[in-house]
Amino acid sequence: MAAGRYFFTILDGRLIVDTEGEYCASWGDMRKQAIRTAGECLRDMAARYPSDLEWQLVVTNESSETVLRLRFAMTETPH
């Protein structure tokens, strides 16, 4: 993958579309930004994250093609 603008959209029971995107110099930079963004979002919602929610960060390129998807789910086992 080449340098370009990538869009980091969140699916967490609702759709939060990134309409601005971010320029990334390489595939590696885009991947790092996706992981950072996911970590920040999950950290910010940690106290209210429902146990049955499947959370996703979907990265698309300027052609609206999905190039990366990060998925997170939490399963709790009560003791």
C-alpha angles and dihedrals in degrees: 000000000000133000115283148113116309129190122218109206122182127214112191105144087306133048119253106185121202104221097172102049126190131257112241122189094212146001089264092053091050091049092050091048091050092052092046092049092048092049093050093048094048091046091051093051098038096111093052101034106131116225093235098050121114108204125199139184111201120195119203131181129228089278090057091248117145108242101167137015127190116195129192131181131172122213119186126199110201115221 
